[in-house]
Amino acid sequence: MGNSVKKGKVVLADQNKVKSLSLYKAAVAAGDQYVKTPENRPVSMNGKGRNTQEQKKRKTQLRIQIQEYISNSDVVIFSKTTCENCSKVKNLFDELDVPYLAVEIDKTDSGLTIEEELYEYTMETALPNVFVKEKLIGGYDQVIQLSKDGLFQKLLEGKEDKPKVDTYDFDLIVIGGGSGGLAASKEAAKYGKKVLVLDYVIPSPVGTKWGLGGTCVNVGCIPKKLMHQAALLRQALKDSNKYGWQIEDNVQHNWERMTKSIQSQIRSLNWNYRVSLIQNHVEYENGFGEFVEAHKIKSTNPKGRVKYYTANTFLIATGERPRYPGIPGDKEYCITSDDLFSLPYCPGKTLVVGASYVALECAGFLAGLGLDVTVMVRSILLRGFDQEMANKIGEHMEEHGVKFIKEYVPAKIEQIEVGAPGRLKVTSQSADGKEIVEEYNTVLLAIGRDACTRKIGLDIPGVKINEKTGKIPVNDEEQTTVPYIYAIGDILENKIELTPVAIQAGRLLAQRLYGGSTVKCDYVTVPTTVFTPLEYGACGLSEENAIAKYGEDNIEVYHSYFWPLEWTVPERDSNKCYAKIICHIKDNERVVGFHVLSPNAGEITQGFAVAIKCGLTKEQLDSTIGIHPVCAEIFTTLTVTKRSGEDIVQGGC
């Protein structure tokens, strides 16, 4: 609204700091241009110098809006349609055939407040305000004088951005605006470093894209947990009758209302991330970053505008995106977790392809919402997790209505009927050549994720990647094969892929780079939870890995089933919850693996993870008084070992 772009030749100029027109002229003549920098001007406060929280929020919104205007074009003019000087400047640019973005303040919804904030941003008392390459040139007098002196025309001759030979634009450039990248950027800024974050979301094949914050916030942990909660509420409604609540039998779920509420929460988080970067003095750009030289990257924004930046140090935190199987119809008709959480319609009868935690979590909450769900599994469930626990999860899901097709993979997806949802025909094949055909409304692919590392020019500075997986090998300080380039998060080779791990690694990296710390990230004692209908919490080694590391004779596994008290009244899922700890016998029976299937498994696991980090032993567990009656209490009463073969079925709470 109120913005227009004039066509003409492109204006290119490199401008930095200057406080007067005369200095600016001298800088241009010397080939090293400088201009005003509004970000260094004092900011005035309204009233008595105090703003309410709402006013501060509004001011921040306007500041971001102004910054986005400035970044949308090489030449930006803040003007009014009734301003004579504004018209003269625009006419001048038209005569010069210079493209520009005109932000007509009097035609915007918030004209007066934008004008007030623009004054605080530029300290210019009159319009127009002219920006070239995001740097303030000035107003009418400055532009006209530059034009008369022939200096403005020199700026239009195509001078490219050139970094100073002895300095870089930034101390640190972070490529990737996910949780890890944001954590590292803010931590580095605390040490007074100049930091830039580049973040760009390539739309999914069906067109889904999102805001700042990465996978976890937008299409991962946050919406997943909220949809999981929606499914748990349905089970709670069923249980409530036995607790005396009179609930109508025909209670219905509204998918559109749920997704709208969840997306509203996500947008608020996107906004909070933007505000947090501003508050921490971290520069942010919605641009796709790729290396073009050593210490130099190119950033391309959604409108195709290109900028170049240099830095002393780089951090790669680009994360991963869902993998497609490369079969007919996969990208045309299927969705992934990138699309599910903002899907504008209920998916209906759904086929989930894959056996990862993403696949089982999505299948679990879709079934929990009352949908017809089938999971197609090529081999095993939850590869990389404790397989006893994985199989128990599968059994529980089957008992609660999720169907499994095992040892098959889809070979072809065809659209039968267009709709929201439509109808799809899925042809699947087994390893021995058998074929099955079934119809679904939605096919959700969750067969793994690929590292976003192949298209960012890592070969130019010489960063080595695993050619098969795209993962980046690093040393124990997250340093790549190029000393000034680091990497964190899901793109690391042979490291656990979890958001809190990326956050911890990012913070610790910044503290080592700029704060003199020597603390490194622990990638072993990491707690996690799979939010399947029966939640699975784990910390440390799986039973398989413990045996491989210490030998079967050197580990002791204590285990037991248990029945949560809150499940006894509705009489459901007796002896389905399960707990086990894996102890290293020769190390004073130190707990090296912790596993639990239970409601609120994440809450249970988080507390025990601290103890395990401190070297928890079986004797210490036994001497700890449990809280009765809660699920976590079971870990203070474990007495039966697998080696003994004794019965672990529980008769009561």
C-alpha positions, 0 to 999 in steps of 0.5 A: 500500500502506498508504494510504487517502483519506477523502472530504469537503470540500476543504481549501484553504490557503496556507502558507509559513514559520513556526516556532511555533504562535503565529506560525501563529495570528497569520498565519492571523488576518492572512490570510497563513498560514505553517507549518513548512518541513521542507525548511529543517530540518537533516538528520541522518546515521546512524552516523559521518556517512558513508553508502555510495552504496547508502545514499544512493541508498536515502535519496534514493528514500525522500525522493522517495517521501515527497514524492510522498505529500505531493503526492498530496492537499491533506491528508496524514497520516503515521500508524500504525494502532496510534497512538492520537493518529493515530487521533484526528486522523483521527477529527477530520478525518472529523468535519469531513468533510475528505478526506485521504490517510493513509499508514499507515507500519506497513502499508508495505513499508519502514515503519521506513526511511520513518519514519527518513527522515520524521524527517529530513525533518520533525524531528518526533519523534512521529506523526502528521505532518500536511501541508496543501497540501504544507506541514507543519502539525505533529502531534497537539497542533498540529492539535487546538489549531488545531481548538479555536481555530477556526483549522483550520476557517478553513483549510477555508473555501476560502482560495485560493493567493495570491502575495505582491504584490511577489514571485513563487514562483519565479525561473524556471518551466520547462514541459517536462522534456526534455533542454533544459528540464532543462539550463536548470533546473539551470544556472539553479539553479547561480546560486542561482535558485529553479527549478520544472520541470513535466513531464507526459506525455499518453498516446499514443492506445494508452496509452503514457506514460513518465517524466522526461527527454522524447522523447530519453531515453524514446522517441527517441535512446536507445532508437533507438540501442540498437535500432539496435545490436541490428540491427548485432549481427545483421549482425555475426553474419553477418560473423563466419563469415568471421572464423572464428566458428562461429555456428549458422544458426538464431540467433533474436532475442527482441523481449521480452528486448530491449525489457525490457533497453532499458526497464530502462536508460531507467528508470534514466535517469528515476531519475537525472534525478529525483536530479539535480534534487534534487541541484541544488535544482530543484523538480519536479512531475509536472503539466501547466502552462498559463498563466492570467494574466501571470506565473502558471500552473496545474499539473494533476497526473495525479490532477487536482489543481490548483496555481497558481504564479507566476514572474518568468521562464518557459521553454517546452520542451514539445517535439513529439509524433508527427502522425497523418494523420487517416484512418479507423483511424489512432489506433485501430490504428496506433502511432508512435515513442512506442509502438514502443520499449516495444511488448510484442510483436514487430511482425511484418510492418510498414508504416512510413509516412513518409520522415523520419529517424524513419521510416527509422531505425525501418524500418532497425533493424526490417529489421535484426532480420529483420522484413518491412518496407515504407516508404511514401513520399509524396514525397522521403526525408529532407526537409531533409537533403542529397538525394544522401546521402538517396537513397544511404541509400534505395538501400542499404536497398532492397538490404538488403531494405527495400521502398519504396512511393513516391508513395502515402499510406494512406487507411484502416486496418482491423483484420482480426484482433485479436492481439499483433500482429494483422492490419491491412488498409491501403488506400493511394492515389496522387496520380492516384487509383490504389489499393493494398490490403495486409495488415500486422501493424503500421503505424508512423506517422512522418509528422512531429511537432507542437509541443506549444504549442497547449494551454498558454495561450500566448495569455493572456500574448500569446506568438505562435505560427505558427498553421499549425505551432504553432512559436514564433518567437524572436529570437537569444536564444530570447526570444518576443514576450513579454519574460519568456517564452523557448522552446527545443528542437523547438518553435522556428520555423526552428531545427534539431530536435536534443536536443544543440541544445536542451541547449546553448540551455538552458544558454546561455540560463540563463547569459545570464539569470543569469550575465552571459554574452552567448554565443548558441547556434549553430544552423548548425554543428550535427553530426548523425547519422541512424542508418539501417543505413548511418549518415549523419553531417553537419555544416554545409550540404547541397549544395543549401543551399550552392549556394543560399547561395553560388552553384554556381560558388563552391563545390567539392565533393570526394567519394569512395566507400570500403570499410571494411576490416572489410567486405572479409573478409565481402565486402559493400557494396563502394563503398557508403560515401561521403564528401564535403565542400563548400568555399566557394572564395572563402573559402580553400576553407573547409569549409561542409558535411561528409557521410559514409555509413559505419559509426560515422558519428556518431563520425567527424562529431563530431570533424570538427565541432570542426574545422569550427567552427574554420574548417577549410579544404581545405588543412588537411585535406590537410595532416592525416595520416590514421589508417590503416586507418579510415573517417575517413581518407578525408577526408584524401585527397579529391582528386576534385571533382564538377566534374571528373567523374572516377571515385571508385570505390575498388579497395581499403582 
